[in-house]
Amino acid sequence: MKLIAYPLTVLYAFAFLLSICVFHPILWISHRVFGYSALQRSVNILQFALLRCLNILGTRFTYTNHFDNEIPKDTPLIIVSNHQSMYDISPILWYMKQYKPKFISKIELGKGIPSVSYNLRHGGSALIDRKNPRQAILAINNFSKFINEKNYAAVIFPEGTRSKDGVPKPFQRRGLQTLIKNIPTATVVPLTINNSWKTLKYGKFPMGLGAHITLTVHKPINLSTFTGTTETLIDEIEHTVTQSINH
């Protein structure tokens, strides 16, 4: 399998780079000429293309959401997920596109990557400098206001960094605490991702073959009706997310 992975990884890398380079001017034109909504439609199409690129590696996706009717469309959301690899992003953007997910990302991703960096800078995401706590909190505060005003979904990975073997890391709570405080009318949507780490089980080259990436949406929590403390809430969210991780 590892031997087969070498040529398939080269083919995947070519398809991935071609996709983000072709879409970069499409995103720019969509945004500059037709506006923000057109940018988001183009971003959605890009995510679909990137998922098809991963199919080259035999990667499959399953999205399970039994709570769609309980997730409001007219109030802000906070999607709280575990984080296993960079390949968590496109499935969330594609399968949860109806909720208009926006990410809190490290500031380094805001430049140098065709399409990806442009969308992070102009699509409504927060770019935080993890070496500068003051900047990070200010960026999350501004991000919270944007999510609140637009009724979009803020996506946060509270582990802070990716789990390379699927084993969850303890939640770093400050960013999530800030979102909960700043968006008190939000509905929290716990999300568990499994097996995306297997795309990088050999490292960056070659990539892993045949990963079955699953996204499972759990029962949403309405902040306005939750009666416990913020710490109790985060404990509950962390338990919900991590108990469904296969490791």
C-alpha positions in Angstrom: 0.0 0.0 0.0 2.8 2.4 0.8 4.5 1.8 -2.5 1.2 2.4 -4.4 0.8 5.6 -2.3 3.9 7.3 -3.8 2.6 7.7 -7.4 -1.0 8.4 -6.1 0.3 11.1 -3.8 2.1 12.8 -6.7 -1.1 12.7 -8.7 -3.1 14.0 -5.8 -0.6 16.9 -5.2 -0.8 17.9 -8.9 -4.6 17.8 -8.8 -4.7 19.8 -5.5 -2.3 22.5 -6.7 -4.1 22.8 -10.0 -7.4 23.2 -8.2 -6.3 26.0 -5.8 -4.3 27.8 -8.6 -7.2 27.7 -11.0 -9.7 28.8 -8.4 -7.6 31.7 -7.1 -8.5 34.1 -9.9 -12.1 32.8 -9.8 -12.4 33.7 -6.1 -10.8 37.1 -6.7 -13.2 37.9 -9.6 -16.2 36.6 -7.7 -15.4 38.7 -4.7 -14.3 41.9 -6.5 -16.9 41.9 -9.3 -19.9 40.1 -7.8 -19.5 40.5 -4.1 -19.3 38.4 -0.9 -22.1 35.9 -1.8 -20.4 35.1 -5.1 -17.1 34.5 -3.2 -18.8 32.0 -0.9 -20.4 30.1 -3.8 -17.0 29.9 -5.5 -15.4 28.7 -2.2 -18.1 26.0 -1.9 -17.3 24.7 -5.4 -13.6 24.7 -4.6 -14.3 22.5 -1.5 -16.1 20.0 -3.7 -13.2 19.9 -6.1 -10.7 19.4 -3.2 -12.8 16.5 -1.9 -12.7 14.9 -5.3 -8.9 15.3 -5.3 -8.8 13.3 -2.1 -10.8 10.6 -3.8 -7.6 9.9 -5.8 -6.1 8.5 -2.6 -9.1 6.3 -2.0 -10.4 8.7 0.7 -14.1 8.4 1.4 -16.4 10.7 3.4 -19.5 10.1 5.5 -21.4 13.0 7.0 -24.0 12.2 9.6 -26.4 14.9 11.0 -29.5 13.6 12.7 -30.1 17.1 14.3 -30.5 19.3 11.2 -34.1 20.2 12.3 -32.8 21.3 15.7 -30.0 23.5 14.4 -31.5 27.0 13.8 -30.7 28.8 10.5 -31.5 32.3 11.8 -29.1 32.5 14.8 -25.3 32.3 15.1 -23.7 28.9 15.7 -20.5 27.8 17.4 -19.3 24.5 15.8 -16.9 22.8 18.2 -14.8 20.0 16.7 -11.7 17.9 17.4 -8.9 18.4 14.9 -6.9 15.6 13.2 -5.4 17.1 10.1 -5.7 19.9 7.5 -8.2 17.6 5.8 -10.8 18.4 8.3 -11.4 21.8 6.7 -12.8 21.0 3.3 -15.4 18.4 4.5 -16.7 20.9 7.1 -16.9 23.7 4.5 -18.7 21.4 2.0 -21.0 19.3 4.1 -22.0 22.1 6.5 -22.1 24.9 3.9 -25.7 25.6 4.7 -24.6 27.0 8.1 -21.9 29.2 6.4 -18.9 28.0 8.6 -16.1 30.4 9.3 -12.8 29.4 10.9 -10.4 30.6 13.5 -7.0 29.9 11.9 -3.4 30.6 12.6 -2.1 33.8 11.0 0.5 32.0 8.9 -2.2 30.6 6.7 -3.4 34.0 5.7 -0.7 34.4 3.0 1.1 32.4 0.4 -1.5 29.7 -0.3 -3.5 30.3 -3.5 -7.3 30.4 -2.9 -7.0 29.3 0.7 -5.2 32.4 2.0 -7.5 34.7 0.0 -10.6 33.1 1.4 -9.2 33.2 5.0 -8.5 37.0 4.6 -11.7 38.0 2.8 -14.2 35.2 3.7 -14.8 36.2 7.3 -12.4 33.9 9.2 -10.3 35.0 12.1 -6.5 34.9 11.8 -4.8 34.7 15.1 -1.1 34.9 16.1 -0.6 32.2 18.7 2.5 34.0 19.9 0.6 37.1 20.6 -2.3 36.5 23.0 -3.5 40.1 22.9 -3.8 40.0 19.1 -5.5 36.6 19.3 -8.2 37.7 21.8 -8.9 40.9 19.8 -9.2 38.9 16.6 -11.6 36.5 18.2 -13.6 39.4 19.6 -14.0 41.0 16.2 -14.7 37.5 14.7 -17.5 37.0 17.3 -19.1 40.3 16.3 -19.1 39.3 12.7 -20.6 35.9 13.4 -23.3 37.5 15.6 -24.3 40.1 13.1 -24.4 37.7 10.1 -25.8 34.6 11.9 -23.0 32.5 10.5 -21.2 29.5 12.2 -17.9 30.0 14.0 -15.8 26.8 13.8 -13.3 26.3 16.6 -10.8 23.4 17.2 -10.2 23.8 21.0 -7.4 21.2 21.1 -5.2 24.0 19.6 -3.2 21.7 17.4 -3.8 18.6 15.3 -3.8 15.1 16.8 -1.4 13.1 14.7 -2.7 9.7 15.8 -6.4 10.4 16.4 -6.0 10.6 20.2 -7.7 13.8 21.4 -5.8 16.4 23.2 -7.3 18.4 26.2 -9.3 21.4 25.2 -7.6 24.7 25.5 -10.6 26.7 26.8 -9.8 30.4 26.4 -10.9 30.8 22.8 -14.1 28.9 23.3 -14.8 30.8 26.5 -14.5 34.0 24.5 -16.9 32.9 21.8 -19.4 31.7 24.3 -19.2 35.0 26.2 -19.4 37.2 23.0 -22.2 35.2 21.3 -24.6 34.5 24.1 -27.5 33.7 21.7 -25.5 31.1 19.8 -26.3 27.4 19.5 -23.3 25.2 20.1 -23.0 22.3 17.7 -20.5 19.6 18.8 -18.8 17.8 15.9 -16.6 14.7 15.9 -14.2 13.9 13.1 -12.7 10.5 12.7 -9.8 9.1 10.6 -8.6 12.3 8.8 -5.3 11.8 10.6 -4.9 8.6 8.5 -4.3 10.7 5.4 -1.0 11.6 6.9 -0.2 8.4 8.7 3.1 8.1 6.8 3.9 11.8 7.0 3.4 14.3 4.2 4.9 12.0 1.6 3.5 9.6 0.7 0.0 10.1 2.0 -2.1 7.4 3.5 -4.6 5.6 1.2 -8.2 4.6 1.8 -9.0 6.7 4.8 -12.7 6.8 5.6 -13.2 10.3 7.1 -16.4 10.6 9.1 -18.1 13.7 10.4 -20.7 13.2 13.1 -22.9 16.1 14.3 -24.1 15.8 17.9 -27.2 17.2 19.7 -26.9 21.1 19.6 -26.9 23.1 22.8 -28.7 26.4 23.0 -26.7 28.8 25.1 -29.7 30.9 26.1 -31.4 28.0 27.8 -28.3 26.3 29.3 -28.4 26.6 33.1 -24.9 25.5 34.1 -21.6 27.4 34.2 -19.4 28.0 31.2 -16.9 25.4 32.6 -19.7 22.8 32.9 -20.8 23.6 29.4 -17.3 23.1 28.0 -16.8 19.9 30.0 -20.0 18.6 28.4 -19.0 19.6 24.9 -15.6 18.1 25.3 -17.0 14.8 26.5 -19.6 14.7 23.7 -16.9 15.4 21.0 -14.2 13.0 22.4 -16.4 10.1 23.4 -17.1 9.4 19.7 -13.4 9.5 18.5 -12.1 6.1 17.4 -8.6 5.6 18.7 
